[in-house]
Amino acid sequence: MAFCNACGTNITPGSRFCSKCGAPILASTLPSSSGVGTVPPPSSTSSTMPPATVPVASTPQGGGALKVILIVVGVVVLLGILGIASLGFFAWHVARQAHVRQNGDNVKVDTPFGSVETTKDPEDAVRNLGVDLYPGADVRKNGSSSASFGGVHTATVNAESSDSVDKVSTFYKAKFPNAMVNSSDGGRCTIISNEHGSMVTINIESEGDKTKILITTVSHKSNSSDSSSR
């Protein structure tokens, strides 16, 4: 119900003037036709909504790392296959060009890189040794050999003597007074010398009632005659 602002008389709905005092009725005092107050529109700030954010699917990192690993593994496998193939071809080429000649215990192999000569004849091994054999020592065929490749010559002589280790050691120590290694330990003696471009290793040890003598030399062919003059 609305009232006149001037005299307080009740105002009939729809009237524009007070029926008692004739004062104009203000629009603000009139009730709404629906009987419900007007609800102010929402402010612009309250109606403004932030734009919706659409999630972007990220690319999984594990897939890229797996690809890199697979590529690396593939490259390694490929290089391995190429290496094996190259090695096989090289070996086939060398085998094709190699020629083997055998005469008893003497074997000679001619390759594209030079000739290799080996012998298991103990007498040849002693001649190629370049070191004096202990007087009266018996040369064993097993373990005696010599070989030549290019300018390098190797020889090994396996011998035995009935003399004591001390007596045999004294003989070879006198032959190599400037040896790099000259040691004796009970029933064993080791002498290592590097003179005139030749490496000489002498091992002397007791073996039952015998003394075992194992001599190995590595030298250049041009130095063999110098070593044999000892």
Helices and strands as residue ranges (DSSP letters): E 2-3, E 10-11, G 27-29, H 44-47, H 61-97, E 99-103, E 106-111, E 114-119, H 122-129, E 138-149, E 152-161, H 165-175, E 181-184, E 188-195, E 198-207, E 210-220, H 221-228
